Amino acid sequence: MDVMATTPRRIADLFCPEISMVELASIRRRIHETVVLGMGTNSSAHAASLEDEEKEIPVSKRIGRSEVEQVCMAV
């Protein structure tokens, strides 16, 4: 039980020793609200809605390779 209580502090000491326990608790709370409870800003969904899905992406024509190039690339 002691290890479970001290693990967050030990991880914070490894990655960002300048952070206080209050700041760490705040970060953990925000992560829990955003990820676990789904209370994020939904910025990914908003960005996707702004993109024009009917817009075609230009793609170049496929270029065939000779048999020699295919064999050389396989080796």
C-alpha positions as CSV (number, residue, x, y, z in Angstrom):
1,M,0.0,0.0,0.0
2,D,2.9,2.3,0.7
3,V,4.3,1.8,-2.8
4,M,0.9,2.8,-4.3
5,A,0.8,6.0,-2.3
6,T,4.3,7.0,-3.3
7,T,4.4,6.0,-6.9
8,P,3.0,9.3,-8.4
9,R,5.6,11.3,-6.5
10,R,8.4,9.0,-7.6
11,I,7.3,9.3,-11.2
12,A,7.1,13.1,-11.0
13,D,10.6,13.2,-9.4
14,L,12.0,11.3,-12.4
15,F,10.4,13.4,-15.1
16,C,9.8,16.8,-13.6
17,P,11.2,17.2,-10.1
18,E,10.3,20.9,-9.9
19,I,6.5,20.1,-9.8
20,S,4.7,20.3,-6.4
21,M,2.3,17.7,-5.1
22,V,-0.6,20.2,-5.6
23,E,0.3,20.7,-9.2
24,L,0.6,17.0,-9.7
25,A,-2.8,16.4,-8.2
26,S,-4.3,19.1,-10.5
27,I,-2.7,17.5,-13.6
28,R,-4.0,14.0,-12.5
29,R,-7.5,15.5,-12.0
30,R,-7.5,17.1,-15.4
31,I,-6.3,13.9,-17.1
32,H,-9.0,11.9,-15.4
33,E,-11.7,14.4,-16.4
34,T,-10.5,14.6,-20.0
35,V,-9.7,11.0,-20.7
36,V,-11.7,8.9,-18.4
37,L,-14.8,11.0,-18.0
38,G,-14.7,12.3,-21.6
39,M,-15.0,15.9,-20.5
40,G,-12.4,17.2,-23.0
41,T,-12.7,20.1,-25.3
42,N,-13.6,17.9,-28.3
43,S,-11.0,19.8,-30.3
44,S,-10.3,16.8,-32.5
45,A,-13.9,16.5,-33.5
46,H,-14.1,20.2,-34.1
47,A,-11.0,20.1,-36.4
48,A,-12.4,17.2,-38.3
49,S,-15.7,19.0,-38.9
50,L,-13.8,22.0,-40.4
51,E,-12.1,19.8,-43.0
52,D,-13.9,19.5,-46.3
53,E,-14.4,15.8,-46.8
54,E,-15.5,16.1,-50.4
55,K,-12.2,17.6,-51.4
56,E,-10.1,15.1,-53.4
57,I,-6.5,14.7,-52.4
58,P,-4.2,14.8,-55.4
59,V,-2.4,11.5,-55.9
60,S,0.3,10.9,-58.6
61,K,-0.1,8.1,-61.1
62,R,1.5,4.8,-60.2
63,I,4.7,4.3,-62.0
64,G,5.5,0.7,-63.0
65,R,9.0,-0.6,-62.4
66,S,10.9,-2.9,-64.7
67,E,11.7,-6.5,-63.7
68,V,15.3,-5.5,-63.0
69,E,14.3,-2.8,-60.6
70,Q,11.8,-5.1,-58.8
71,V,14.5,-7.7,-58.3
72,C,17.0,-5.1,-57.1
73,M,14.6,-3.6,-54.6
74,A,13.7,-7.1,-53.2
75,V,17.3,-7.9,-52.4
